[in-house]
Amino acid sequence: MVGGTLACALAQGGLSVAIVEASPPSSPVTWDDETPFDLRVSALTRASEAVLRRTAVWPGIERRRLAPFRDMVVWDAGGNGAIHFESADIGEPVLGHIVENRVLVESIEERLAALPTVSWLRPERPLALEVGAPTARLHLTGRVVAAPLVVGADGARSRLRDLAGIGLHRSSYGHSALVATVRTEAPHRDTAWQRFLPSGPLAFLPLPDGYSSIVWSAPPAAVDALLALSEEAFAHELEDAFERRLGGVLWVGERAAFPLYRQHALAYVRPRVALVGDAAHTIHPLAGQGVNLGLLDAAALAEVILAAHGRGEDPGDLPVLRRYERWRKGHNLLVQGAMDGFRLLFGTDLAPVRLLRNLGLRATDAAPPLKRLIMRQAMGLEGDLPPLARPVPLTDRVPVGWLY
């Protein structure tokens, strides 16, 4: 998702891009009311929406399937503290959108197919990397490709990161995330819900037609036990954990789980190499920021590369790539640290901590200026944003190619 978006931005800027992809092309999905929901979804901020609009990916998402969320309710299982965010409070139509990962991937690939300077090398895997001047040479399973810059957008287990000799800080959160699609008795009302349990956060994210995507983070043994339950028993556990905020759980789809790790690359760049997205950093999904940070990486790197190209600079030179690293590394570390802090704050059952966090939730909910500031920051409406990610005026939401 991140690498494809970066390729769209660079190709729209007139550069030639080759995408190395391990998987073969997949058959297109027929999107209608009967199409099963993807287990993995992304909560896209308004900044991510802006990136996808300016790279002309958003129309493909709208033609397939997406769900806006206009409100967000967060509450603590260890007390009566809660906070409610409403997009109307800051004059915005939505806080963000829930988009299935498969929808996002297909929409990106559709856009890439319309860009004449994009080529696909698939199925291929990187085997070795040689860095020199003026190009890097990437040895693949079936060929060798040379380019002034190679970008690693190959996920948390990035092979390119290893080939470039970039180290990694990695630690386990001690959690796994259980994901599933459910249908509830009461409508979700275009609201994203999250309850902080002592064992970990439980989120209900709105999908079309009254369905919700759940992300339930808990210790691995607890998640394994939930996976082993029958559909009926799991529905009862889910209702109890969620305090039946949406009534009974009427239907539960396939369940899956994956372990959660905190990762951060020691460097984002080397000569002729850059990392974006999960190849550079991963965080706990409690605030759904993973893909949004990755899309900001893509937007920032595109800005740096196209600006260098316009000035006649070599986009693979280390001084050029350092501009991208300085732009994004500090912000990503800050968000990663904030998510770790929230996880630790809500993960303790000590009475004094419980009291303070509930007081904090209630005080924040009663302070509209502070809530508006939090919303604008979380939605990506403020901050040091790349041009691709800056808010798109309502009167200018016609997809156009981004011309640098």
C-alpha positions in Angstrom: 0.0 0.0 0.0 2.8 2.4 0.9 5.1 1.5 -1.9 2.4 1.6 -4.5 1.3 5.1 -3.3 4.9 6.3 -3.5 5.1 4.9 -7.1 2.0 6.8 -8.0 3.4 10.0 -6.7 6.7 9.6 -8.5 5.2 8.5 -11.8 2.8 11.5 -11.7 5.9 13.6 -11.3 7.4 12.2 -14.5 9.8 9.7 -13.1 10.2 6.0 -14.2 9.4 3.5 -11.5 9.9 -0.2 -11.4 7.9 -2.1 -8.7 9.4 -5.4 -7.5 6.6 -7.5 -6.1 6.8 -11.0 -4.6 3.2 -12.1 -5.4 1.9 -12.8 -8.9 -1.0 -10.6 -10.2 -4.3 -11.5 -8.6 -7.7 -11.8 -10.2 -9.8 -8.7 -9.7 -12.6 -8.9 -7.2 -16.2 -8.2 -8.2 -17.3 -5.6 -5.7 -21.0 -5.8 -4.7 -23.1 -6.4 -1.5 -22.1 -10.1 -1.6 -18.3 -9.6 -1.6 -16.9 -10.8 1.7 -15.1 -8.2 3.8 -11.4 -8.3 4.1 -10.1 -9.3 7.5 -7.6 -6.5 7.5 -8.7 -2.9 7.4 -7.1 0.5 7.7 -8.4 3.6 9.5 -7.4 6.3 7.1 -6.9 9.8 8.4 -7.8 12.9 6.5 -4.1 13.4 5.6 -4.0 9.9 4.1 -7.2 10.7 2.2 -5.5 13.8 0.8 -2.5 11.7 -0.3 -4.7 9.2 -2.0 -6.9 12.0 -3.7 -3.8 13.7 -5.1 -2.4 10.5 -6.5 -5.9 9.8 -8.0 -6.3 6.5 -6.0 -9.3 7.7 -4.1 -11.9 7.4 -6.9 -11.1 3.6 -7.1 -11.7 3.3 -3.4 -15.0 5.1 -3.6 -16.1 2.8 -6.5 -15.3 -0.2 -4.4 -16.1 0.1 -0.7 -15.4 2.4 2.2 -17.0 3.5 5.4 -16.7 7.0 6.9 -16.6 7.5 10.6 -17.9 10.8 12.0 -17.7 10.1 15.7 -15.3 8.3 18.0 -16.0 7.1 21.5 -13.3 5.9 23.8 -13.9 4.6 27.3 -12.0 2.9 30.2 -13.2 -0.5 31.5 -11.5 0.4 34.8 -13.8 3.3 35.6 -16.2 5.9 34.3 -13.8 7.9 32.2 -14.8 8.4 28.5 -14.2 10.8 25.7 -16.3 11.5 22.6 -15.0 13.1 19.4 -17.3 14.5 16.8 -16.2 15.7 13.3 -19.0 18.4 13.4 -17.2 20.1 16.3 -14.4 21.1 14.0 -16.5 21.8 10.9 -15.4 18.6 9.1 -17.7 16.1 7.4 -15.8 13.0 8.7 -13.0 12.1 11.1 -11.7 9.5 8.6 -12.6 6.4 6.7 -12.3 2.7 7.3 -11.0 1.0 4.1 -10.4 -2.7 3.6 -6.7 -3.4 2.8 -7.7 -5.3 -0.3 -9.8 -2.3 -1.6 -6.8 0.0 -1.1 -4.4 -2.4 -2.8 -6.7 -2.9 -5.8 -7.3 0.8 -6.2 -3.6 1.6 -6.1 -2.8 -1.1 -8.7 -5.6 0.3 -10.9 -4.1 3.8 -10.7 -0.6 2.4 -11.4 -1.9 0.6 -14.5 -2.9 4.0 -16.0 0.6 5.5 -15.5 2.9 4.9 -18.5 6.2 5.2 -16.6 5.4 2.4 -14.2 6.6 -1.2 -14.8 6.0 -4.3 -12.7 8.6 -7.0 -12.0 6.5 -9.8 -10.5 6.8 -12.3 -9.1 10.3 -11.4 -8.1 12.3 -11.3 -4.8 15.5 -9.4 -4.0 18.5 -11.6 -3.5 21.4 -9.1 -3.3 22.1 -5.4 -3.5 25.2 -3.6 -4.9 25.5 0.1 -4.3 27.7 2.3 -6.4 27.7 5.4 -8.5 25.5 6.4 -10.4 23.2 3.5 -9.7 22.4 0.7 -7.3 22.0 -2.8 -8.8 19.3 -5.0 -7.3 19.7 -8.7 -8.0 16.3 -10.5 -8.2 15.4 -14.1 -8.6 15.1 -13.7 -12.4 16.9 -10.5 -13.4 19.1 -7.6 -12.3 17.6 -4.1 -12.2 19.7 -0.8 -11.9 18.4 2.5 -10.6 19.7 5.6 -8.9 17.4 4.8 -5.9 16.0 1.7 -4.4 13.1 2.0 -1.9 12.3 -0.7 0.6 8.5 -0.8 1.1 8.5 -4.5 1.8 7.0 -4.6 5.2 8.1 -5.4 8.8 10.4 -8.2 7.7 12.0 -6.1 5.0 14.5 -8.0 2.9 15.9 -4.8 1.4 16.5 -3.4 4.9 18.7 -6.5 5.6 20.5 -6.3 2.3 21.3 -2.6 2.9 22.8 -3.5 6.3 20.3 -1.3 8.3 19.9 -2.4 11.9 16.6 -2.6 13.8 15.3 -2.0 17.3 12.6 -4.7 17.9 10.6 -5.7 20.9 7.4 -7.6 21.5 4.4 -5.8 22.9 3.3 -9.0 24.6 0.1 -8.8 22.7 -1.6 -10.4 19.7 -4.3 -8.7 17.7 -7.5 -10.7 16.9 -9.4 -9.4 13.9 -12.8 -10.4 12.6 -15.9 -8.9 10.9 -19.1 -8.9 12.9 -22.7 -7.7 12.6 -24.4 -6.3 15.6 -28.0 -5.8 16.8 -27.7 -2.0 16.9 -26.3 0.2 14.1 -22.8 1.6 14.6 -23.9 5.1 13.6 -20.7 5.8 11.6 -18.9 5.7 14.9 -15.5 4.2 15.8 -15.6 2.6 19.3 -12.7 1.6 21.5 -12.8 0.2 25.0 -9.6 -0.1 27.0 -9.7 -3.3 28.9 -7.0 -4.3 31.4 -5.8 -7.0 29.0 -5.7 -4.6 26.0 -7.8 -2.4 23.8 -10.9 -3.6 21.9 -12.0 -1.6 18.8 -15.2 -1.7 16.7 -14.6 0.0 13.4 -17.6 0.8 11.1 -18.0 -1.0 7.8 -20.8 -0.6 5.2 -24.2 -2.1 5.7 -24.1 -2.2 9.4 -21.1 -4.5 9.8 -18.0 -3.7 12.0 -14.4 -4.8 11.9 -13.1 -5.6 15.3 -9.5 -5.4 16.5 -9.0 -7.0 19.9 -5.5 -6.8 21.4 -4.7 -9.1 24.3 -1.9 -11.4 25.5 -1.3 -14.3 23.1 -2.8 -17.0 25.5 -6.0 -15.0 25.8 -6.2 -14.5 22.0 -5.6 -18.2 21.4 -8.5 -19.0 23.8 -10.8 -16.6 22.0 -9.9 -18.2 18.6 -10.7 -21.7 20.0 -14.3 -20.7 21.0 -17.3 -21.5 18.9 -18.9 -18.6 17.0 -21.7 -18.4 19.6 -19.4 -18.5 22.6 -17.0 -15.9 21.0 -20.0 -13.6 20.3 -21.0 -13.7 24.0 -17.4 -12.9 25.1 -17.3 -10.0 22.6 -20.6 -8.7 23.9 -19.4 -8.7 27.5 -16.1 -7.1 26.7 -17.8 -4.4 24.7 -20.5 -3.8 27.3 -23.2 -4.5 24.6 -22.7 -0.9 23.3 -24.1 -2.1 20.0 -26.5 -4.7 21.4 -26.0 -8.3 20.7 -23.4 -9.7 18.2 -25.6 -11.5 15.6 -23.0 -12.8 13.3 -19.2 -13.4 13.5 -17.1 -14.0 10.4 -13.7 -15.6 10.1 -11.3 -14.9 12.9 -7.5 -14.5 12.6 -4.7 -13.2 14.8 -1.1 -11.9 14.5 1.6 -11.0 17.0 2.4 -7.4 17.7 5.9 -6.0 17.7 7.4 -2.6 18.1 10.1 -2.0 15.5 12.2 1.0 14.4 15.0 1.0 11.9 18.3 2.5 13.2 18.4 4.5 9.9 15.9 5.2 7.2 18.4 5.8 4.5 21.7 4.7 3.1 23.4 5.8 -0.1 20.9 4.9 -2.9 18.5 3.2 -0.4 15.5 4.5 1.5 12.9 2.7 3.7 9.2 3.6 4.1 6.3 2.3 6.0 6.6 -0.9 8.0 10.1 -1.5 6.7 11.1 1.5 8.8 8.7 1.3 11.7 5.8 -0.6 13.2 3.6 0.4 16.2 0.7 -1.0 18.3 -2.6 -0.7 16.3 -4.5 0.8 19.2 -4.9 4.1 17.4 -4.7 2.7 13.8 -1.8 4.9 12.9 0.5 2.3 11.1 -0.5 2.8 7.5 -1.1 6.5 8.0 2.5 7.0 9.1 3.6 5.0 6.1 1.6 7.1 3.7 3.2 10.2 5.2 6.6 8.6 4.6 5.6 8.1 1.0 4.4 11.7 0.6 7.5 13.1 2.2 9.9 10.9 0.2 8.1 11.8 -3.1 8.5 15.5 -2.2 12.2 15.1 -1.5 12.9 13.0 -4.7 10.9 15.2 -7.1 12.4 18.4 -5.6 15.9 17.0 -6.1 15.1 15.9 -9.6 13.8 19.3 -10.4 17.1 20.9 -9.3 19.2 18.4 -11.2 20.4 16.6 -8.0 21.0 12.8 -7.8 18.0 11.5 -5.8 20.1 8.6 -4.5 22.8 10.8 -2.9 22.9 10.5 0.9 22.6 14.3 1.6 19.3 14.3 -0.5 17.9 11.3 1.3 18.8 12.7 4.7 16.2 15.4 4.1 13.6 12.7 4.1 15.0 11.0 7.2 15.1 14.2 9.2 11.5 15.0 8.1 10.0 11.7 9.1 12.1 9.9 11.7 11.4 12.2 14.6 7.7 12.3 14.0 7.4 8.6 13.7 9.4 8.1 16.9 7.1 10.6 18.7 3.9 8.8 17.6 5.4 5.4 18.4 6.3 6.7 21.9 2.9 8.2 22.4 1.2 4.9 21.5 3.5 3.0 23.9 2.5 5.5 26.6 -1.2 5.0 26.1 -0.8 1.3 26.1 1.1 1.3 29.4 -1.3 3.8 30.9 -4.4 1.8 30.2 -2.7 -1.5 30.7 -2.2 -1.1 34.4 -4.9 -1.9 37.0 -3.2 0.0 39.9 -5.9 2.1 41.7 -4.1 5.5 41.6 -3.3 5.1 37.9 -6.9 4.1 37.2 -8.2 7.2 39.0 -5.8 9.6 37.3 -6.5 8.3 33.7 -10.3 8.4 34.3 -10.0 12.0 35.6 -7.9 12.8 32.6 -10.5 11.4 30.1 -13.3 13.2 31.8 -11.4 16.5 32.0 -10.4 16.3 28.3 -14.0 15.5 27.3 -15.1 18.6 29.1 -12.5 20.9 27.4 -13.7 21.5 23.8 -10.6 23.5 22.7 -8.3 20.7 23.8 -10.5 18.1 22.0 -10.5 20.2 18.8 -6.7 20.3 18.9 -6.4 16.6 19.5 -8.8 15.9 16.6 -7.0 18.1 14.2 -3.6 16.6 15.0 -4.9 13.0 14.9 -6.7 13.6 11.6 -3.6 15.1 9.9 -5.1 18.5 9.4 -2.1 20.3 11.0 1.6 19.9 11.4 4.6 19.7 9.1 2.8 17.9 6.3 4.2 17.1 2.9 2.3 18.9 0.0 0.5 15.6 -0.9 -0.9 15.3 2.6 -2.2 18.8 3.2 -5.9 19.2 3.5 -7.8 19.2 0.2 -10.5 22.0 0.0 -14.0 20.7 -0.4 -14.3 22.7 -3.6 -11.2 21.0 -5.1 -11.9 17.3 -4.6 -11.7 16.4 -8.2 -8.9 13.8 -8.7 -6.1 15.3 -10.7 -2.5 14.2 -11.2 -0.1 15.8 -8.9 2.3 18.0 -10.8 5.4 19.0 -9.0 
